[in-house]
């Protein structure tokens, strides 16, 4: 296990979890891994088990059966919970539930102060975290004066200041408008690419999922599909049978294909669709 953890941030083995009084497992026999520097997306309809899985990654829940290792630490070990949550930071759906201070920089400092980080080090980490999410100019602002996307970036900064190995985002863009979602996703992608932080994104937005390295689709507490975005979303019928949709450009490619236009069926993004249209025009 030690050797495996050199390249993995999260590993699950036979992972199951059942809520008290529930008749069936919310998560059942899940095996997956999140590698160092990897961007993983977890999809699923409501009640599929994806948010429960996120809380198991962060040791908010303890497995009923099986194991979760976070950076080599077993989440069932009570003595390691503090270290696990430092390594696997969680960003929730509503930033107002995660922001606790009346000034942005004080909110980012909150977790550091609770952990007894020296004041000089706190100052350095605050500045670094706010710069990383593009919020340095609003360090002295009141959080309630910020937009939804800006609040969520402050929440991410608070997690980032703890210097985690993994950031878990549990539908963190669900309450935001398109502009706010773009702000958060740009921040997440940059932290993944430039800082090498592993990302676990739980989302209902297929355009966000298309940006991941790997997708796991949950259904009934189990993993129903696994693969790269192109591998998963090219199986349009199967994805829809699981109560999900595909990215808009993939759906458009399907429509164009049915109309007789030879468009690649695995198109994911606007840029790829533009390339396909230009290719068709050049042939015409």
MOWOTA-V518209 format. One record per residue. N is the residue number from 1. RES is the residue in one small letter. OMEGA is omega in degrees with one decimal (* if undefined). NEAR is the number of other C-alpha atoms within 10 Angstrom. D_LAST is the distance of its C-alpha to the last C-alpha in Angstrom with 1 decimal. Layout:
N;RES;OMEGA;NEAR;D_LAST / N;RES;OMEGA;NEAR;D_LAST
This chain:
1;x;-178.8;9;56.5 / 2;x;179.4;10;57.3 / 3;x;179.7;8;54.9 / 4;x;-176.6;12;52.1 / 5;x;176.5;19;52.7 / 6;x;-179.8;12;52.0 / 7;x;-179.2;14;48.3 / 8;x;177.1;21;48.3 / 9;x;177.7;25;49.3 / 10;x;173.1;24;49.5 / 11;x;172.3;24;50.3 / 12;x;-179.3;20;51.2 / 13;x;179.6;15;52.9 / 14;x;-171.8;15;53.8 / 15;x;175.6;22;53.5 / 16;x;176.3;24;54.8 / 17;x;177.4;23;56.1 / 18;x;176.5;19;57.9 / 19;x;177.2;13;59.1 / 20;x;179.0;8;62.7 / 21;x;-179.8;6;63.4 / 22;x;-178.3;8;59.9 / 23;x;179.5;8;59.5 / 24;x;179.6;13;56.6 / 25;x;172.7;17;55.1 / 26;x;173.4;21;52.7 / 27;x;-172.2;28;51.3 / 28;x;171.5;22;51.9 / 29;x;-178.0;17;51.8 / 30;x;174.6;21;49.1 / 31;x;176.8;16;48.4 / 32;x;176.1;15;45.9 / 33;x;175.1;19;45.9 / 34;x;-176.8;22;44.7 / 35;x;174.3;21;44.5 / 36;x;177.8;20;45.5 / 37;x;-176.9;21;42.7 / 38;x;176.5;21;40.5 / 39;x;-176.6;25;38.7 / 40;x;176.7;22;39.3 / 41;x;176.7;25;38.3 / 42;x;-178.7;25;40.2 / 43;x;175.6;25;38.8 / 44;x;177.2;25;40.5 / 45;x;178.9;16;41.4 / 46;x;-179.6;13;44.6 / 47;x;-178.0;13;47.6 / 48;x;178.1;20;45.6 / 49;x;-173.0;24;47.9 / 50;x;179.4;29;45.6 / 51;x;174.0;22;48.0 / 52;x;178.6;19;51.0 / 53;x;179.2;26;49.4 / 54;x;-179.0;20;48.9 / 55;x;174.0;15;52.6 / 56;x;177.9;23;53.6 / 57;x;-174.6;27;51.8 / 58;x;-179.2;24;53.9 / 59;x;170.8;24;57.1 / 60;x;171.2;15;57.5 / 61;x;177.2;17;57.8 / 62;x;-176.5;22;59.4 / 63;x;170.2;20;58.1 / 64;x;174.5;15;60.0 / 65;x;178.7;15;59.1 / 66;x;-171.1;17;57.3 / 67;x;168.3;22;56.7 / 68;x;172.8;28;54.6 / 69;x;175.5;22;54.9 / 70;x;-176.4;27;53.8 / 71;x;176.6;24;54.0 / 72;x;-177.2;18;56.5 / 73;x;179.6;20;58.6 / 74;x;-176.2;19;59.4 / 75;x;177.0;24;59.0 / 76;x;-179.7;18;62.0 / 77;x;-176.9;11;64.3 / 78;x;-177.2;11;65.7 / 79;x;-177.2;10;66.8 / 80;x;-174.5;14;63.2 / 81;x;-179.7;17;61.7 / 82;x;-179.8;11;62.1 / 83;x;179.5;14;60.3 / 84;x;-177.0;24;57.6 / 85;x;171.9;22;56.7 / 86;x;-178.5;21;56.7 / 87;x;-178.7;21;54.2 / 88;x;-178.8;25;52.0 / 89;x;-177.1;24;51.7 / 90;x;173.8;27;50.6 / 91;x;-173.1;22;48.7 / 92;x;-173.6;20;49.1 / 93;x;-175.0;19;47.2 / 94;x;-177.9;19;49.4 / 95;x;179.8;23;50.2 / 96;x;177.8;14;53.2 / 97;x;-176.2;9;54.8 / 98;x;179.7;18;54.4 / 99;x;-171.6;21;55.5 / 100;x;-175.3;15;59.3 / 101;x;-178.1;15;60.3 / 102;x;176.3;13;60.4 / 103;x;-174.5;16;58.9 / 104;x;-175.2;27;55.6 / 105;x;177.2;25;57.1 / 106;x;177.6;20;60.1 / 107;x;178.9;22;57.8 / 108;x;-178.1;30;56.1 / 109;x;-169.5;24;59.6 / 110;x;-178.4;16;60.9 / 111;x;179.9;17;60.1 / 112;x;179.1;22;61.2 / 113;x;178.8;13;64.5 / 114;x;-179.9;8;65.1 / 115;x;176.3;12;64.6 / 116;x;177.1;9;67.1 / 117;x;-179.6;15;64.7 / 118;x;-176.5;10;66.7 / 119;x;-179.4;12;66.1 / 120;x;178.9;8;64.8 / 121;x;177.9;10;62.3 / 122;x;-179.4;20;61.3 / 123;x;-180.0;15;60.5 / 124;x;-176.8;11;58.3 / 125;x;176.8;22;56.4 / 126;x;-178.2;25;55.9 / 127;x;-179.6;17;54.5 / 128;x;-176.4;16;52.1 / 129;x;179.5;25;50.9 / 130;x;176.7;24;50.3 / 131;x;-177.1;14;48.5 / 132;x;-179.5;21;46.3 / 133;x;176.2;23;45.2 / 134;x;-177.8;16;45.0 / 135;x;-177.4;19;48.1 / 136;x;-176.5;17;50.6 / 137;x;-179.4;9;50.9 / 138;x;-177.1;17;51.9 / 139;x;-176.5;19;54.6 / 140;x;-177.2;12;57.4 / 141;x;173.1;15;55.7 / 142;x;-178.1;16;56.7 / 143;x;-177.2;24;54.2 / 144;x;177.5;14;54.6 / 145;x;-176.2;10;53.1 / 146;x;172.8;14;49.8 / 147;x;179.2;14;46.6 / 148;x;179.3;23;45.8 / 149;x;178.4;23;43.3 / 150;x;177.3;22;45.9 / 151;x;-178.6;24;48.6 / 152;x;176.1;30;46.6 / 153;x;174.6;27;46.1 / 154;x;177.6;29;49.8 / 155;x;177.4;26;50.4 / 156;x;178.4;29;48.1 / 157;x;178.1;29;50.1 / 158;x;175.8;29;53.3 / 159;x;-176.3;26;52.1 / 160;x;179.9;26;50.7 / 161;x;177.8;24;54.1 / 162;x;179.8;23;55.6 / 163;x;-178.9;17;53.3 / 164;x;172.3;18;52.0 / 165;x;-177.9;23;50.1 / 166;x;169.9;32;48.0 / 167;x;-179.2;27;47.0 / 168;x;-179.3;24;46.6 / 169;x;-176.1;22;44.8 / 170;x;-178.3;23;45.7 / 171;x;-173.3;19;43.2 / 172;x;176.7;25;43.9 / 173;x;-171.8;29;41.0 / 174;x;-175.5;17;41.7 / 175;x;-174.7;15;43.8 / 176;x;173.4;20;41.6 / 177;x;-176.7;13;39.1 / 178;x;178.9;11;35.5 / 179;x;179.1;12;36.7 / 180;x;177.6;20;39.7 / 181;x;179.2;21;37.7 / 182;x;178.1;15;35.4 / 183;x;-176.2;20;38.6 / 184;x;-178.2;22;40.1 / 185;x;175.9;19;37.0 / 186;x;178.4;13;36.5 / 187;x;-178.2;16;40.2 / 188;x;-179.2;22;40.1 / 189;x;-179.1;17;37.2 / 190;x;177.7;15;38.8 / 191;x;178.4;19;42.2 / 192;x;-175.7;19;40.6 / 193;x;-171.3;13;38.7 / 194;x;-178.6;10;41.3 / 195;x;179.3;12;44.5 / 196;x;179.9;16;43.8 / 197;x;175.9;24;45.0 / 198;x;-178.4;26;44.0 / 199;x;168.5;28;42.5 / 200;x;-176.8;25;42.9 / 201;x;172.4;27;40.9 / 202;x;-172.1;27;41.6 / 203;x;171.1;23;39.1 / 204;x;-175.0;18;37.7 / 205;x;-175.1;17;34.5 / 206;x;177.1;18;31.7 / 207;x;175.5;17;29.9 / 208;x;-179.2;17;33.1 / 209;x;-178.4;26;33.3 / 210;x;-178.5;20;29.8 / 211;x;-175.4;18;31.3 / 212;x;172.6;19;34.1 / 213;x;-175.1;16;34.6 / 214;x;178.8;21;36.0 / 215;x;168.5;26;36.3 / 216;x;178.1;23;39.2 / 217;x;-179.0;23;38.9 / 218;x;174.4;24;42.4 / 219;x;179.7;22;43.5 / 220;x;178.2;19;47.2 / 221;x;-179.1;24;48.3 / 222;x;173.6;22;46.6 / 223;x;-176.7;22;43.5 / 224;x;179.5;15;41.0 / 225;x;176.7;17;37.9 / 226;x;175.1;15;37.5 / 227;x;174.0;13;34.7 / 228;x;177.2;18;32.2 / 229;x;-178.8;23;30.2 / 230;x;179.6;17;27.1 / 231;x;-177.7;13;29.4 / 232;x;-172.5;20;31.0 / 233;x;174.2;26;28.3 / 234;x;177.2;20;26.0 / 235;x;-170.3;14;28.9 / 236;x;-178.1;18;28.1 / 237;x;-178.3;12;30.5 / 238;x;178.8;15;33.3 / 239;x;-179.3;18;33.0 / 240;x;177.4;12;33.2 / 241;x;178.3;9;36.0 / 242;x;176.2;17;37.9 / 243;x;-179.6;11;37.7 / 244;x;174.2;17;35.0 / 245;x;178.4;18;31.5 / 246;x;177.3;23;28.5 / 247;x;-177.0;20;27.0 / 248;x;-178.1;15;24.9 / 249;x;175.5;20;21.6 / 250;x;177.5;25;22.4 / 251;x;177.9;19;23.1 / 252;x;178.0;17;19.9 / 253;x;177.5;21;18.0 / 254;x;-179.7;19;20.2 / 255;x;179.4;14;19.4 / 256;x;178.0;15;15.6 / 257;x;178.6;14;16.2 / 258;x;178.0;11;18.6 / 259;x;175.9;9;16.1 / 260;x;179.0;8;13.9 / 261;x;-176.2;13;11.4 / 262;x;179.0;13;11.8 / 263;x;176.1;19;13.4 / 264;x;-178.4;16;16.4 / 265;x;-175.1;20;19.5 / 266;x;176.9;21;21.7 / 267;x;-178.0;24;20.2 / 268;x;-169.2;26;23.3 / 269;x;175.8;15;22.8 / 270;x;-179.4;13;20.9 / 271;x;178.9;11;20.0 / 272;x;178.3;15;18.5 / 273;x;176.4;19;16.5 / 274;x;177.6;13;15.2 / 275;x;-179.8;12;14.2 / 276;x;179.8;17;12.3 / 277;x;178.7;15;10.5 / 278;x;178.6;12;9.8 / 279;x;179.1;12;8.7 / 280;x;179.1;13;6.2 / 281;x;-179.4;9;4.9 / 282;x;178.5;8;5.4 / 283;x;-178.2;7;3.8 / 284;x;*;6;0.0
